[in-house]
Amino acid sequence: MARPLCSDGAPARPLLNQPAGPRRARSARRQDQRRPGPRPRHEGGRAGLPAARRIDTLSGRRLEHPLGALRRHSSGRSDDRGLGRRRSAGRGRHRREGRRRSALRHRPVPGRVARQAGGAERRHAAVPASEGLADAGDSGRDVDLEHRPAGAAEEHARRLGVTAASAQTTDVGVITRRTRVVEAPSGPLPLDDLLAAQEPVIFRGLASGWALAAAGRKGPKAAIDYLKRFDAGRPVVGYTGAPGIGGRYFYDDAMTGLNFEGRPVSLSRYLDTVADHLEDPNPPSFYIGSTDLDGYLPGLRAENALNLPPHAPGAAPPLVSIWLGNRTTAATHFDMSNNLACSLVGRRRFTLFPPEQVQNLYPGPLEPTPGGQMVSLVDPSAPDLVRYPRYALAAEAGQVAELEPGDVLFYPALWWHNVEALEPFNAMINVWWNPSPAFMDTPMTTLLHGLLSLRDRPEAEKQAWRALFDYYVFGRAEHASAHIPETARGDLGPLDALAARRLRARIQQKLNR
């Protein structure tokens, strides 16, 4: 039986579909800059900044953190000339902000495509791939954006006008930024450049020549007939929800269970059921998610494949899966691998948030979950800003990727994404990959053990452990052992498959005490 897979390729509980930069209010930032006294401590690191954003005070360079997006900072100047330049830059920023406020008075409705006179849809102009990727790190997010603690975030949400009276009448929480669009490359996809940029990118029309996309252009029934040709006859898991859920796979009202059910089904018969409801204005929700392409639809990949460079030596090969169904929504979640989402039949809308927005997205329980990872409790299409006021900050940092059939979206690991399939029948193939060695364990296990071993300790003790983790885990791998003779480094030495096996055995021995 087909089981959905987590981002790292492990089987998961029933998994739903893995279905633009932040703008911090300048007035709030200026008040923060003028406020005397120490900065509040943030959960992610010292001196009020998450670990991914601390700056080396000697070099002015940003310290690397494997789970955070890195941004460039230049060395600070303490003389009057440097201060003058910063003040001048600040005045220019205020002028630019004034122009931006004027432009935002006419924000588009989220998810709608702007239309020119005559009704023609205006699409975002594509830029060359090299140019788009080179700029992604600078244009996507403000370099001085801070991930503020919850109290400050709620205060900022109130400044944005989030009250019971205004939440339903203002555009606070509306995401206006659109994901960058670049030209499809003629050769292999530049995966290294994508990972270096750490920003979502749309390759417009990259998969438009695939056979499944061509079948979809003839209509949903033609696409279904094409897929059935490759059915290997193995049962898959079909997920079904009542019409009342509106296609959003989520929790039940008590949040102790889920609002859908999954059962083994014949792929072809399930697709026939979807076809029977194509004209139904309010159908049940039908969904097949994260199904291994080669195992259940052998031969399909030969006619529908990306041009990818060889995967990194020692890394696990990419995991290629297919997602099928009618109008469905995957609640905002994250994957632990990088993703290439190929929209082939029907339109899809991805709403994306960078990893540091986690506290502003209000994640739900660790279990049960509608998918492999925890999901946000906020519905981006109708956010309840009275109940979840900090989502206003996540919306500032968010972006929307509108995908037509044939478009390919890249987004990095740990980016949160809400995915809407928008047509009576939709099909997507995605590629998950991670350049890390295959012998490495998932960091989610580390997080779970941290709940057991660290979370409830005294605050001072936790901060001391933070220093140790920064030194041994989040710093450069060689930094903690450079002063130790090579023959004496033990677990601090380079990690390979054999060393990983020994370390895993030690951990298991300690857990089994």
N, C-alpha and C positions, 0 to 999 in steps of 0.2 A: 504494500500500500504506500502510495506517495505521501510523504510527510513534508510539511513546510520546513524550510531550513532557516536557521539564524544566519546573520551576516557572516559568521565565521565558518559556515558550512555544517554546523551541528544541527541535528533534528531539534525541532522546537514544538511547543504546544501550538494549537491551531493558530496559524500565522496569517495575518491579512496582508494586503498589498503593501509592498514598500512603495504604496501606491504609485531694495536689493541693497549700500553700506549703511550702517547705522548712523542716525543723525541725533546726536545728543543736544538737548536744548541749550543754546549758547548762554542764555541768562543763568541757567542753573550752574553751568560750568564756571562762569565768571564769579558767581557767588562762592563756589567751592574754592576758587583760586584766592579769593580775598579773605576767606575765613581763616583766622589764626588757630594755632594749636595743632596737635597731632591729628593725622588722618585716621578715620576709623579703621579697625582691622577688618579684613575681608576673609571669608572662608578659604579663598583660594591661595592666599599667600601673605607675606608680611607687608607692612606699610600700606595697607589698604588696597593692594593690587593682587589679582590672582597670580599664581605662580607663573603662568604663561606670559605675564606682562611685566615682570620685574625687570629693572634695568641695572646693569652692572654700573655702580657708581664711579668706578675708576675709568672705564672705557666709554661709558655712555651707550653701550650696545645692549640690545635686548637679550636677556638670557633665554636659552632654548628650553622649551617644555614640550614633550612629545604629544600632549593632548591639546595644545593651544595653538591658535593661529598667531604667527609671529609678524610683527611689523617693524619697519626700520625706524630708528631714532638716531639723530646725530648727537654728537657730544655737546653738552650744555656749555654756555659761556657765562662766567660770573662777572665780567666787566660791564661798564655802562653801555658800550657799543652793542653788546649782545642783547642787553635789556631793551635798548631802543629799537633794535630790529624786531624783537618779539612784540613790543607795543605797536609798531607799525603794522606787523602782520596781523595783530588783533584787530586794528581798525579796518584793514582790508577784509578780514573775515566777517566783521559786522556788516559791511556794505554788501558782501555776497549773501549773507543771511537775509538781509532785507529783500534782495531780489528773489531769493528762494521762497520767502514767505508769500510774496506776490504771486509767484508761479503756482504755489500750492493752494491758492484760493479756488482753483478750478481743478481739483483732483479728480481723476477718473474713478468710476465705480470699480472696486477691486475685481480683477478677473475679466473685465470687459475689454474688448479690443477697440481702440479708438477708430472712428470712421471718418473718412474724408467726405466732402460734398459728393453726392451721387451714390453714397452707400458703400463705396469700396473700402475694404479693410486695409488699414495702414499697418504694415509689419515693421518691426524694428530692422533697421539697416544692419546688415552683417559687416563685420570688420575682419580683416585677415586674421587667421588664427594666431600667428606669431605676435601681431600687435595686440590683439585682445588679451592673450595670456600674459604678455609683458606688463600690461597695465592693471591687471586684475587686482594685484595686491595693494595698489595705491588708491584706485578709485572706489573699491568696494566698501571700505569702512574707514571712518575717521581714525587717524593714528592715535589720537589722544582719548578715544572712547574708554570710559571706565565701566567695569561691571560692578555696579554699586550694590551695597548690601540691601537687604529687604526693606528696612525702614526708610532709607533714602529713596529707594525705588518707588515705594508707595507714596512718599511725599511728592516725588516728581510726577507720578501719575495724577495726583490731585492738582498739581500746577497745570497739567495738560487739560484739566477740565473734566476729569473722570468723577462724576457724581451721579447719584441715582437719577437726577433730573436730566443730566446732559448726555449720559452714556448712549441713549437711544437717538439722540438728535445731532450729534457731532461726528466728525470723521476721525476722532481719536481712535487709534487701533486699526486704521485702514492702512494697508501696505501698498505703497505707490511705486516702490522701486521694482524694476524688471530685470531679470537675469540677463547677463551679457550674452550677446549672440555673436558667434564668430563663423567664418567661412569653414566649410568642411575641408580638411586636408586631402591632398591627392594621394599621400602615402599612409603609412601606419599612424594611428593616433599618437600624439606626443604625450604619453602618459607621465613621463618625468616632469615635463613642463606643467602639466595639470596639477600634479602633486605639489610642485614648488609654489604655484600660485595660490593654492588652498582657497579657491573661489569657485562656485558653480559656473558652468559655461554651457551654452546650448550650441550644438553643431547643427545648423539648420539644414534639413534635407539629407543628412548623411546616409540614412537608411531608406530613402525613398525608392531606390531601385530594387529593394529586396522583394522576393516573391510574395511574402505574406502582405507587405504593404500594397503591392500591385493587386492582389486579390481583394484587399479591403477597399480599394478604390472602386471596385465593381459592386460593392455592397456588403453588408454584414453576413448575409447568407453565403455569399461566395467565399468570404474569409473562413466561415465555419466549415464549409465543405472542404476547403484547402487543408485546414488543420486536421480534419478527420482522416485524411489520407495517410497521416503519419502515426495514427493511434496504435501503440504497441499492444493494447488490450489489457494493460495493467491498471488496477483500480487506482484512482487518485482521490484526494480528499476534496469534496465539494462543500462549500460553506453557503448556507442559506439563511437569510434574514427576512422577517416579515416586512410587508410594505411600509409599516409605520416607522421603521428605523431610518427611512430616507436614504438607505444605502450606506449609512455610517456605521461601520463595525466598531463597536465600543462596549462599554459596560451596561449591565442592567441598572435599573433605578437605584438599587441598594449598593451597587458597586461591589457585590460579592460574587457575581457571575457575569456572564457575557450576554449580549443581546442577539446572538446568532448561534447556530449549531453547525457542526461539521460531521460528515459521515463518508465512508467509502462509496465511491460512485464510479460508473463507467464514464470515461472521458467523453466518448462520442454521444452517449445518451444524455449526459449533462449538457453538452453543447446543444443538442436538439431541444432540450427544455428551455435553454436561453432563447433559441430561435423561435420557439412557440410564443414567447412573450415580447417579441420585438415591437409589436404595435400596441402593447398594453400601456396605457398612460400611467398606471400606478402598480408596477409589477413587484413581486418579491425580489429580493436582492440575491443574485447568484454570483458566486466568486470561486475561482480556483487560483490559489496563490503559490508562488515560490516552488514550482514543480520543475524538477530536473529535466532539462531539454533532451539530453541524449538518452536518458533512461526511459522516458515516457513518450517521446515523440522522435524516435531515432530517424535520422536523415533530414530533419527540418533544419538543423544548423548548417548543413551544406549549402542551402539556398538562402540563408539568412544569418550572416556572420559579419562582425566587425573586423577590420584590418588592424590587428594589434601587434605590437612588437613582442618578442619573446619575453616570458615572465622572468622575474629576477631569479638567479640561481639559488636554489634552496627554498624558494617560496612555493607555497601551494599553487597549483594551476588555478586559473580563474574559474569561478562557479557560474554557469550559465543557466538561467531559469526563465520560465514563462509565467505570465499572469493573464488570466482570462476572466471575463465577466461582463455584467451590464453596468449600470451606473452605481459605482461604489466609491466609498471614501475610506482611506486608511488614516486613522487618527495620527496626529503628529508624534513621530518616534525617531529614533536614530538607528543607523547600522554601524557595525564595527569594522566594516570594510569599505573601500572606495567603490563607487557605483557608477556604471554607465547604463542609463535607462533609455531604451530604444522604443519609442512610441510608434506602433506599426498600424494599428487599426483603432480609429476613434481618437478623440482629443483628450489630453490629460493636462491637469493643472497641478504643479508642485508649488507648495508654499514652504520656503526654506528659511531656517534660522541658524546662525553660527553657534558652535558648541557652548560658548560662554553665556548664552541666554538661558541656560537650564533653569535658573531659579525664577526667571520671569515667565516660564512656560508652565509652571505648576504641574510637574510630573505626578502621575498617579501611583498606585501601589506597585511594588515589585512583583507581586503575584496576587491573584491571577492577572494576566495581561491579554489584550486582544491579539498580541503578536509576541515575538521573541523578547522584546525589550519593553520597558515601561513607556507609557504614552502620556502626552500632555492632556490635561483635563479641559483645556480651552479649545473651542471650535473656532478656527480662524475665520470661517465664513460668517459667524455670528458670535463674536466674542462677548462674554458677559463681563464688562469692565468694572461693574460694581463688585462682583464676587471675586474677580481676578484682576485687580487694578494694575499690577506690574506687567501684565501682558502688553500694555501700551508701550513699554520700553522694548519688549521683544518685537513688536510691530515696527518700531523705528529701525531695528536692525535687520528686519526680514526682507525677503524679496520673493517675487512670484515668477515662475517659469511656465509659460503657456506653450504646450507642445502640440504641434500638428502631426498627423501621420508622416513618418519618415524622419522626424527630428530625434536627436540623441542628446540627452542631458547628462553631463558629468557633475557629480557633487562629492566632496571629500567625506571620508569616514567621520562619524560622530556629528555630522550636520543633521539637525532635526528637520524633518520634512513631513508635511501633510500632503496626501496624494488623492486627487479626485479624478476618477474616470467619468467622462462627461457624455458618453453616447450610449445608445441601447445595446451595443456590443463593442467591447474594447479588448485589445490584445497588446501586450508589451513583453519584450524580451529584455532581461537585464543581465549585466556582467558584474559580478562582485570580484574584486581582487585586492590583495594586500601584499606589499613587497616584503613584509617581515618574514623571517624564516618560519617554515611550517612547524618546527618543533616548539615554538613559543606558545604558552598558554594564553587564554583570553584574559584581558585585564578585568573583565566583569567578575571573574572569580576573586581577584584581588579586592575589588570593591566590596563584594559580599563578605569576605573575611575581615575587611576593615570595619564593617558594621559590628561584627562579633568581637573584634579585638581592640578597637580604638575609639569608636564614636562616643561611648558613654564614659570615657575616662575624664578626670578633671581637666579643665581647660588648659592650665599651665603644662600639664603632662602632654596633652595633645600637641601643643605648640612645640614642645621639645621633640616629639616624634616627627613633626613636620620638618624640622631641620634635618633629622636623619634621613627622611625620605627624599628631601631635596638633594642631599649629598649623595646617597647611594642609588637612587632610582631615577630622579628627574634631571640630574646633572649628566655631564658627559660620561660615557661608560668607563673611559680610561682614567678619569680624574681621581676616582676613589682608590685606585690601585697603583698609580704611577710611582709612588714613593716606596712601594713594597717590592722586594725581590720577586722576579717572575716565578721562581719555583715555589714561592710561599703564598701566592695570591688565591689559590683555592677557588671558591665560588665567585670571587671578584675578578677572576680572569675572563678571557673571551668566552662567550657562551656559544657552544656548538651542540649538536644533537646528543653527544655523550654527556657533556656537562649538564645539559638540561635534564637528562634522565636521572643523573645523580641528585640534582637539586630537587627534582620532583619527588624522588624517593625520601629525601630528608623531610620535605614538607608533609608528605603523607604519614611518615612515622610520628611527627610531632602532633598532627591532627588526631591520630588514633590513640594517643595516650589516654 
